[in-house]
Amino acid sequence: MKKVIYILLFITALGSACKKSGIEKGPDPIVDPPSTNLPAGAKDGVAFINNGTSAIVTLYAPGKKSVSLIGEFNNWSATANAMEKTSDGNTWWVQVNNLDPKKEYAYQFLVDGKLKVADPYCEKVLDPANDPYITATVYPNLKAYPTGKTTGIVSVMQADQTIYTWKNTSFKRPEKNNLVIYELLIRDFTSEHTYASTLQKLDYLSALGINAIELMPVTEFEGNLSWGYNPSFYFAPDKYYGTKVALQNFIDECHGKGIAVIMDMVLNHSFGQSPMVQLYFDGAKPTAESPWFNVDPKHPFNVGYDFNHESAATKYFAKNVMKFWMQQYHIDGYRFDLSKGFTQTASVDDEGFRKYDAGRIAIWKDYNNYIKSIDPNNFYVILEHFAEESEEQVLAGEGMMLWNNVNYNLNEATMGWLGNSDFSWAFYGRHGFSGSENLVTYGESHDEERLNFKNISYGNASGSYVIKNNLATSLKREELAAAFLFSVPGPKMVWQFGELGYDTSIDFNGRTGDKPIKWEYYADPQRKALYDAYAKFIKLKRNNAIFSTTSSTYNLTNAVKYIKLTDAGNTVVVVGNFDVVGQTANIDFGSSGSWIDASGNGSVTLSSNNYNATLAPGEYHIFTKVALK
């Protein structure tokens, strides 16, 4: 995410921390509950026993004087279920009996007689402010909020829940080097904004050829209309997109189509709705007693409240979150938001923030090793890092994957402004990596201005060749760029609808505001032609090993740009003119003879090793010595 987004979210956090905290005046606790150890069967949050008729409920809350469990099972009584604390004084617990296993129970913790918080480990919450806007179509039979009984967010427990039966249990994740990721925001992908409606578009995505979907955050976040980077409950899928089972089914069906599902995980920070924030909060920021959060953020890009990832409590919690989604939802990878923020080294600007940080490296090595201990089978760990190359090289050497943004230079190229159009940063060698599989390169993500918006708004022109305000030409410029980008070895990522030349600005309706959903684009022949070109390039990348080669040369500085790939007896040369006037290409192909144009424009025969031709503005070719699949 960019800094401006963080600032917007930070304002939200300040406004919501008190509004949703559920703080109420109450009597000071009279009795300090006796210390005891956790009973057998207890776990973080709720553990059902006795066939679901009883539950042991725990809360990690060091330093608190009293905690009571309140809820529908005791008519929200502050005294009926006083919790006991363990001998170390850190964890509180109580056993609740006479439960109906088939019934959902709303509950909270009453802490020190004043603060009501939901369970940090719950898998479902009720929100009096936002649930009324969730329709029965999106979330059938949503439990009503216990109005008049309590305030603030409440947790929900139920013993006998629907257990999802996974159908596609033999799914094999694509190799990292062959990944084509489609970043997707459920809210802005279909008008219904649900997992189920997104599922109906899987054939569209499958035909495009992508083999991974990266879901923007789906853990419970503040409000309904959000990008999701303001998280509060890490084990609960946000209800605005549908039910738990609907999400599991979506992932299962993706696996059935050969598509991996990567989850955008936000563990750099949390927001004021979080019970973990509220438990140790002075009205403005976390207190020094918090086992999870820094009092003040350690870096300049922070929003919300900054997790201390050197704290044992934070490490324990974060690992539980990671394990939960891997095991309960069968996800295939994490994209960790603002991974550079997992640091206890203070900085005031990005120059200091991005410097090599041994402590941050140690944190990520630990998390990466933990993830591999849970699932060693090619699970993707993707970092939004943007730190010094020396640090990213260490992380890549551990098998982690790094986001690589070439939006600015690529967009300069598509607009026809050549001064800053060198996008060779897309190549792993520029980063000092030993292989391409660790660099996830993209021209667009949720964070960048849309390429085609800038093409149409600011594109160059010469004579009758005009990019600005010319949809046909602007889309062909997108095709030109895609031919190059998908030819660069290594995993690639597409932002939703980029394959159709989406041209509504990121700042429309506010940067993080909901955007027009343009499925009518697919019926537009010009936009469909771009989709078809994307599908062709993705097919070439996925089906031909040469696009993962370690042997490449390129020149992406000039108007005529080229990429030359060699591998196992074949050579591929991608050549294109990014200028707005005709330009002459003079490139050493390495051999004479017949060259096939895999972009579908026939073939050429060279009498020497040199390819010499005049290319029209926007013209490109994908020449190959051996026919590609």
C-alpha positions in Angstrom: 0.0 0.0 0.0 1.1 3.5 -0.5 1.6 6.1 2.3 -1.5 8.1 1.3 -3.7 5.1 1.9 -2.1 4.5 5.3 -2.9 8.1 6.3 -6.5 7.7 5.3 -6.8 4.5 7.2 -5.1 6.0 10.2 -7.8 8.6 10.4 -10.4 5.9 10.3 -8.6 4.1 13.2 -8.6 7.1 15.4 -12.3 7.6 14.9 -13.2 4.1 15.4 -11.1 3.1 18.4 -13.4 4.6 20.9 -16.7 4.4 18.9 -16.6 0.6 18.7 -14.8 -0.2 21.9 -17.9 -1.0 24.0 -16.4 0.8 27.1 -19.0 1.2 29.8 -18.8 2.5 33.4 -19.2 -0.2 36.0 -18.3 -1.1 39.6 -14.7 -1.8 40.4 -14.0 -5.5 40.8 -14.4 -6.7 44.4 -12.9 -10.1 44.2 -9.6 -11.1 42.5 -10.4 -14.5 41.0 -8.2 -17.3 42.2 -5.3 -18.4 40.1 -5.4 -21.8 38.5 -4.0 -23.7 35.5 -6.0 -24.2 32.3 -8.1 -27.4 32.3 -7.5 -30.2 29.9 -9.0 -29.5 26.5 -8.7 -25.7 26.7 -7.3 -23.7 23.8 -7.2 -20.1 22.7 -10.8 -18.8 22.4 -13.5 -21.4 22.6 -13.0 -25.2 23.1 -16.2 -27.3 23.1 -16.4 -30.4 25.3 -19.1 -32.8 26.4 -20.5 -33.2 22.9 -20.9 -29.5 22.5 -23.0 -29.0 25.6 -20.1 -27.3 27.4 -17.4 -24.9 26.4 -14.1 -23.8 27.9 -13.5 -20.1 27.0 -10.2 -18.4 27.5 -8.8 -14.9 27.1 -5.1 -13.9 27.1 -5.1 -10.7 29.1 -2.0 -10.2 31.3 -2.2 -7.7 34.1 -6.0 -7.5 34.3 -7.7 -7.6 37.6 -10.9 -9.4 36.7 -12.6 -10.9 33.6 -16.1 -12.2 33.3 -17.7 -14.1 30.4 -21.0 -12.5 29.4 -23.4 -13.6 26.8 -26.7 -15.1 25.9 -26.0 -18.3 28.0 -26.2 -16.2 31.2 -28.4 -13.3 30.0 -25.3 -11.0 29.9 -24.7 -11.3 33.6 -21.5 -9.7 34.8 -21.3 -12.1 37.8 -22.6 -15.5 36.5 -19.4 -16.6 34.8 -16.4 -14.9 36.5 -13.3 -16.3 34.9 -10.3 -17.7 36.7 -6.7 -16.9 35.8 -3.8 -19.1 35.4 -1.0 -19.1 37.9 1.2 -16.9 35.7 -1.6 -14.3 35.7 -1.7 -14.2 31.9 -4.7 -16.2 30.8 -8.3 -16.2 32.0 -10.7 -19.1 31.6 -14.2 -20.4 32.5 -16.3 -23.4 31.7 -19.9 -22.8 30.5 -22.4 -25.6 30.7 -25.9 -26.5 29.5 -25.3 -25.2 25.9 -27.4 -26.3 22.9 -24.8 -27.5 20.4 -26.9 -26.4 17.4 -27.4 -22.8 18.7 -25.3 -19.8 18.1 -24.4 -17.8 21.2 -23.3 -14.2 21.3 -20.7 -13.4 23.9 -18.1 -10.9 25.1 -15.6 -10.5 27.9 -16.1 -7.9 30.6 -12.7 -6.8 31.7 -12.0 -5.1 35.0 -15.7 -4.4 35.3 -15.6 -1.7 32.6 -14.5 -2.8 29.2 -16.5 -5.1 26.9 -14.5 -6.8 24.2 -15.2 -9.6 21.7 -13.0 -12.8 21.5 -9.8 -12.2 19.4 -10.0 -15.9 18.4 -13.6 -15.9 17.4 -14.6 -17.0 13.8 -17.6 -14.7 13.6 -18.7 -11.4 15.0 -21.9 -9.3 15.1 -21.6 -5.6 14.4 -24.6 -3.4 15.3 -23.4 -0.6 13.0 -22.6 -2.6 9.8 -24.6 -5.8 9.9 -27.9 -4.1 9.0 -26.4 -3.4 5.5 -25.6 -7.1 4.8 -28.5 -8.6 2.9 -29.9 -12.1 3.4 -28.7 -12.9 -0.2 -25.1 -12.2 0.9 -25.3 -13.9 4.3 -28.4 -16.0 4.8 -29.8 -16.3 8.4 -27.4 -13.9 9.9 -27.9 -13.9 13.6 -29.5 -10.7 15.0 -27.4 -8.4 17.2 -28.5 -8.6 20.9 -29.7 -5.0 21.0 -30.4 -3.8 24.5 -28.3 -6.5 26.1 -24.8 -5.1 25.4 -22.8 -2.7 23.2 -19.9 -3.0 20.9 -18.8 -5.9 18.7 -19.8 -9.3 20.0 -18.3 -12.7 19.2 -20.4 -15.8 18.2 -19.8 -19.4 19.2 -21.5 -22.6 18.0 -20.5 -26.2 18.6 -22.3 -27.9 15.7 -21.4 -25.9 12.6 -21.5 -27.0 9.0 -18.2 -28.8 8.3 -17.2 -28.2 4.8 -16.3 -31.3 2.8 -13.4 -30.6 0.5 -13.7 -32.0 -3.0 -10.4 -31.1 -4.7 -7.9 -32.6 -2.3 -5.2 -33.5 -4.8 -4.6 -29.9 -6.2 -1.0 -29.3 -7.1 0.2 -25.7 -6.8 1.8 -24.1 -9.8 5.5 -23.7 -9.7 6.5 -20.3 -8.5 8.2 -19.4 -11.8 5.1 -20.2 -13.7 2.6 -18.2 -11.6 0.3 -15.8 -13.2 -1.6 -14.1 -10.3 -4.9 -12.2 -10.6 -5.3 -9.7 -7.8 -8.9 -9.4 -7.0 -11.1 -7.2 -4.7 -14.3 -9.1 -4.0 -16.1 -5.8 -3.4 -15.4 -4.4 -6.8 -15.4 -7.5 -9.0 -19.1 -8.2 -9.2 -22.1 -6.1 -8.2 -23.2 -8.8 -5.7 -19.7 -8.5 -4.0 -19.8 -12.1 -2.8 -17.6 -15.2 -3.0 -20.5 -17.0 -4.7 -20.8 -14.3 -7.4 -17.1 -14.2 -7.9 -17.2 -18.0 -8.3 -19.5 -17.5 -11.3 -16.6 -15.7 -13.1 -14.1 -18.6 -12.7 -14.6 -19.7 -16.3 -13.7 -16.2 -17.4 -10.5 -16.2 -15.3 -9.7 -19.8 -16.3 -10.0 -18.9 -20.0 -7.7 -15.9 -19.4 -5.1 -18.5 -18.3 -4.3 -17.2 -14.8 -3.4 -19.9 -12.3 -3.6 -18.0 -9.0 -6.0 -15.6 -7.5 -4.8 -13.2 -4.8 -7.7 -12.1 -2.7 -7.4 -8.7 -1.1 -8.0 -8.9 2.6 -11.1 -10.9 3.7 -10.5 -11.2 7.4 -13.0 -9.1 9.4 -12.3 -5.4 8.9 -13.9 -2.2 10.0 -17.0 -1.2 8.1 -18.3 -2.9 5.0 -16.9 -0.8 2.1 -13.2 -1.2 2.5 -10.1 -2.5 0.8 -9.7 -4.6 4.0 -6.4 -3.2 5.3 -8.0 -2.1 8.5 -8.4 -5.6 10.1 -9.7 -6.4 13.6 -10.6 -10.1 13.8 -8.1 -12.3 12.2 -9.9 -15.7 12.4 -13.3 -14.4 11.1 -14.0 -13.9 7.3 -15.7 -10.6 6.8 -19.5 -11.2 6.4 -20.0 -8.6 3.7 -18.6 -11.0 1.2 -20.5 -14.1 2.4 -20.3 -17.0 4.8 -17.4 -19.1 5.9 -18.6 -22.1 3.9 -19.0 -19.9 0.8 -15.3 -18.8 1.1 -14.2 -22.4 1.5 -16.3 -23.5 -1.5 -14.8 -20.7 -3.5 -11.3 -21.9 -2.7 -12.2 -25.5 -3.4 -13.7 -24.6 -6.8 -10.6 -22.6 -7.7 -8.5 -25.7 -6.9 -10.8 -27.7 -9.2 -9.9 -25.3 -12.0 -6.2 -25.5 -11.3 -6.1 -22.1 -9.7 -4.3 -21.4 -6.4 -5.7 -19.0 -3.9 -3.4 -16.5 -2.2 -4.6 -14.5 0.8 -3.6 -10.9 1.4 -2.7 -11.0 5.1 -2.4 -7.8 7.2 -0.3 -8.4 10.3 1.7 -5.2 10.2 -1.0 -3.4 12.1 -4.5 -3.6 13.5 -7.3 -1.1 14.0 -9.4 0.2 16.9 -12.1 -2.3 16.6 -9.7 -5.0 17.5 -10.1 -6.4 21.1 -6.4 -6.7 21.3 -6.0 -3.0 20.8 -8.8 -2.1 23.2 -7.5 -4.3 26.0 -4.5 -2.0 26.4 -5.5 1.4 25.1 -5.3 4.9 26.7 -7.9 6.5 24.4 -5.3 7.6 21.9 -2.8 4.8 21.5 -1.8 1.4 22.9 -0.3 1.5 26.4 3.2 0.1 27.3 1.4 -2.9 29.0 0.2 -4.2 25.6 1.8 -7.6 24.9 1.2 -7.1 21.2 1.5 -3.5 20.1 4.1 -0.7 20.1 3.0 2.4 21.9 4.2 4.4 18.9 4.8 3.1 15.4 8.3 2.3 14.4 8.1 3.4 10.8 6.7 6.3 8.8 4.2 4.3 6.7 2.2 2.9 9.6 -1.6 3.1 9.9 -3.7 1.9 12.8 -1.7 0.4 15.6 1.7 -1.1 15.0 2.4 -4.8 16.0 5.6 -5.5 17.7 6.8 -8.6 15.9 9.7 -9.1 18.4 7.1 -9.7 21.1 6.6 -13.4 22.0 2.9 -12.7 22.3 2.7 -11.2 18.8 4.7 -14.1 17.3 2.4 -16.6 18.9 -0.7 -14.9 17.7 0.6 -14.3 14.2 1.6 -17.9 13.8 -1.8 -19.1 15.0 -3.4 -16.9 12.4 -1.2 -18.2 9.6 -1.8 -21.8 10.6 -5.5 -21.4 10.9 -6.1 -20.2 7.3 -3.7 -22.8 5.9 -5.5 -25.6 7.7 -9.1 -24.5 7.8 -9.3 -22.8 4.4 -6.7 -24.7 2.3 -5.2 -21.5 1.0 -2.0 -21.7 -1.0 -0.1 -18.6 -0.1 0.1 -15.3 1.7 0.8 -11.9 0.4 2.0 -10.1 3.5 0.9 -6.4 3.4 3.6 -3.9 4.3 6.1 -6.6 5.3 8.8 -4.0 5.6 6.9 -2.8 8.7 7.7 -5.9 10.7 10.6 -4.1 12.4 11.5 -2.7 15.8 14.1 -0.4 14.3 12.7 3.1 14.4 12.8 5.3 11.2 11.3 8.6 10.2 11.5 8.4 6.4 11.6 5.7 3.7 15.3 6.1 3.2 15.9 4.9 6.8 12.9 2.5 6.7 14.2 0.5 3.7 17.8 0.1 4.9 19.1 -3.4 5.6 17.5 -4.5 8.9 18.9 -7.7 10.5 16.1 -7.8 13.0 13.4 -7.6 10.3 15.2 -10.4 8.4 15.2 -12.5 11.5 11.4 -12.0 12.0 10.7 -13.0 8.4 13.0 -16.0 8.5 11.2 -17.2 11.6 7.7 -16.8 10.1 8.8 -18.4 6.8 10.3 -21.4 8.5 7.1 -21.8 10.6 4.9 -21.7 7.5 7.2 -24.3 5.9 6.9 -26.5 9.0 3.1 -26.4 8.5 3.1 -26.9 4.8 6.3 -27.6 2.9 4.6 -28.1 -0.4 5.4 -25.0 -2.4 3.3 -22.7 -0.2 3.8 -19.1 -1.4 5.2 -16.5 0.9 5.0 -13.1 -0.9 6.2 -9.9 0.7 5.2 -6.3 -0.1 8.7 -5.3 1.0 10.5 -2.7 -1.1 13.5 -2.7 1.1 17.2 -2.4 0.1 18.2 -5.0 -2.5 20.7 -6.6 0.0 17.9 -7.4 2.3 15.5 -8.6 -0.4 18.3 -10.9 -1.7 18.5 -12.6 1.7 14.7 -13.1 1.9 14.7 -14.4 -1.7 17.5 -16.8 -0.8 15.1 -18.2 1.9 12.5 -18.9 -0.8 10.3 -15.9 -0.1 8.9 -14.0 -3.1 9.1 -10.2 -3.4 6.6 -7.8 -5.0 8.2 -5.9 -7.9 6.4 -2.8 -9.1 7.3 -1.5 -12.6 4.1 0.6 -13.0 5.7 4.0 -13.5 8.2 3.1 -16.2 5.9 0.7 -17.9 3.2 3.3 -18.0 5.6 5.9 -19.4 6.3 3.4 -22.2 2.6 2.7 -22.9 1.9 6.5 -23.0 4.7 6.9 -25.5 6.9 9.1 -23.3 10.3 7.5 -23.7 12.5 9.4 -21.3 11.7 7.2 -18.3 10.4 4.1 -20.1 13.0 1.6 -19.2 11.2 -1.1 -17.3 14.2 -3.5 -17.0 13.6 -3.5 -13.3 11.3 -6.4 -14.1 14.3 -8.7 -14.5 15.5 -10.6 -11.5 19.1 -10.0 -12.3 18.7 -6.3 -11.7 17.8 -7.2 -8.1 20.8 -9.5 -7.6 18.5 -12.5 -7.2 19.8 -15.9 -8.1 16.6 -16.9 -9.9 13.5 -15.4 -11.3 11.0 -17.3 -9.2 11.3 -15.0 -6.3 10.3 -11.8 -8.1 6.6 -11.1 -8.6 6.5 -8.4 -11.2 3.4 -6.4 -12.1 2.4 -3.3 -14.0 -0.7 -2.7 -12.0 -1.8 -3.6 -8.5 -4.6 -2.2 -6.3 -2.2 0.5 -5.3 -1.3 2.0 -8.7 -3.0 4.3 -11.1 -4.5 2.3 -13.9 -2.3 2.1 -17.0 -5.1 2.8 -19.4 -6.4 5.8 -17.4 -3.1 7.5 -17.9 -2.9 6.4 -21.5 -6.2 8.0 -22.3 -5.5 11.1 -20.1 -1.9 11.8 -20.9 -0.8 9.7 -23.9 1.6 11.1 -26.5 0.8 11.7 -30.2 2.4 12.3 -33.6 0.3 13.1 -36.6 -2.5 10.7 -37.0 -1.1 8.3 -34.3 -2.7 9.5 -31.1 -2.9 7.7 -27.7 -4.6 10.3 -25.6 -8.4 10.1 -25.7 -8.1 7.3 -28.3 -9.5 4.0 -26.9 -8.4 1.8 -29.8 -4.8 3.0 -29.7 -4.5 3.1 -25.9 -5.7 -0.6 -25.8 -3.1 -1.6 -28.4 -0.4 0.1 -26.2 -1.6 -2.1 -23.4 -1.2 -5.1 -25.6 2.3 -4.0 -26.6 3.3 -3.7 -22.9 1.7 -7.1 -22.0 3.7 -8.8 -24.8 6.9 -7.7 -23.1 5.9 -8.1 -19.5 4.7 -11.7 -19.8 7.9 -12.5 -21.7 10.1 -11.5 -18.7 11.0 -14.7 -16.7 9.4 -15.1 -13.3 5.9 -14.9 -11.7 3.6 -12.1 -12.9 0.6 -10.4 -11.4 -2.4 -8.7 -13.1 -4.8 -6.4 -11.3 -8.5 -7.1 -12.0 -9.8 -5.9 -15.3 -6.4 -4.8 -16.5 -6.9 -7.4 -19.2 -9.8 -5.4 -20.5 -8.0 -2.0 -20.3 -9.9 -0.7 -17.2 -9.6 3.1 -17.4 -11.4 4.5 -14.3 -8.9 6.3 -12.1 -7.9 4.8 -8.8 -9.0 8.1 -7.3 -12.5 7.9 -8.5 -14.9 8.0 -5.5 -11.8 8.3 -3.3 -8.7 6.1 -3.6 -10.1 3.2 -1.5 -13.8 3.9 -2.5 -15.8 1.4 -4.5 -15.3 1.6 -8.3 -17.5 1.0 -11.3 -17.8 -2.7 -12.2 -17.4 -2.9 -16.0 -18.4 -6.3 -17.1 -19.8 -4.7 -20.3 -16.2 -4.3 -21.3 -16.0 -7.9 -22.3 -18.7 -7.3 -25.0 -16.6 -4.5 -26.6 -14.6 -6.0 -29.5 -11.6 -3.7 -28.9 -11.4 -4.6 -25.2 -12.1 -8.3 -25.9 -9.1 -8.2 -28.3 -6.9 -7.1 -25.4 -8.3 -9.9 -23.2 -7.5 -12.4 -26.0 -4.0 -11.0 -26.3 -3.4 -11.4 -22.6 -4.7 -15.0 -22.8 -2.3 -15.7 -25.7 0.7 -14.3 -23.8 -0.2 -16.1 -20.6 -0.5 -19.4 -22.6 2.9 -18.9 -24.1 4.4 -18.2 -20.7 2.8 -21.1 -19.0 3.3 -23.7 -21.8 6.9 -22.9 -22.8 9.9 -23.4 -20.6 11.9 -20.8 -22.4 9.9 -18.1 -20.6 11.5 -19.3 -17.4 15.0 -19.3 -18.8 18.0 -18.1 -16.9 19.6 -16.9 -20.2 18.3 -13.5 -21.3 19.5 -10.3 -22.8 17.5 -7.1 -23.3 17.5 -3.5 -24.2 14.5 -1.7 -22.8 16.0 1.8 -22.9 15.2 3.0 -26.4 12.1 3.5 -28.5 12.6 0.1 -30.0 12.8 -2.4 -27.1 13.6 -6.0 -27.2 14.0 -9.1 -25.0 16.0 -12.1 -26.2 15.5 -15.5 -24.4 17.5 -18.6 -25.1 17.0 -22.1 -23.8 17.4 -25.7 -24.9 17.9 -25.1 -28.6 15.5 -22.3 -29.0 15.6 -18.5 -29.1 12.7 -16.1 -28.6 13.0 -12.4 -29.4 10.3 -10.0 -28.4 10.6 -6.7 -30.2 8.4 -3.6 -30.2 8.3 0.0 -31.0 7.1 2.1 -28.1 7.5 5.4 -29.9 4.6 7.3 -31.6 6.5 7.5 -34.9 8.0 4.7 -37.0 11.4 3.4 -35.8 14.0 1.1 -37.3 14.9 -2.1 -35.4 18.4 -3.4 -35.8 18.8 -6.5 -33.5 21.2 -9.4 -33.5 18.9 -12.5 -33.4 21.9 -14.8 -33.2 21.0 -16.8 -36.3 19.7 -16.5 -39.7 16.9 -18.4 -41.4 13.2 -18.6 -40.7 11.7 -17.1 -37.6 8.0 -17.7 -36.6 6.0 -14.8 -35.2 4.2 -16.3 -32.2 2.0 -13.2 -31.9 0.3 -14.4 -35.1 1.8 -12.2 -37.7 3.4 -14.7 -40.0 7.1 -15.2 -40.1 10.3 -13.6 -41.4 13.4 -15.0 -43.1 16.7 -13.5 -42.2 19.7 -13.7 -44.6 22.0 -12.9 -41.7 21.9 -12.9 -37.9 20.5 -9.3 -37.9 16.9 -8.4 -37.9 16.5 -5.1 -39.6 13.0 -3.7 -40.1 11.0 -0.5 -39.8 8.3 -0.8 -37.1 5.2 1.3 -37.0 4.3 2.9 -33.7 3.0 0.3 -31.3 4.0 -2.6 -33.6 5.4 -5.7 -31.9 6.5 -9.3 -32.6 7.3 -12.4 -30.6 9.8 -14.2 -32.9 10.8 -17.8 -32.1 13.1 -20.1 -33.9 11.1 -23.2 -32.9 7.3 -23.2 -32.8 5.8 -22.5 -29.4 3.0 -24.4 -27.8 
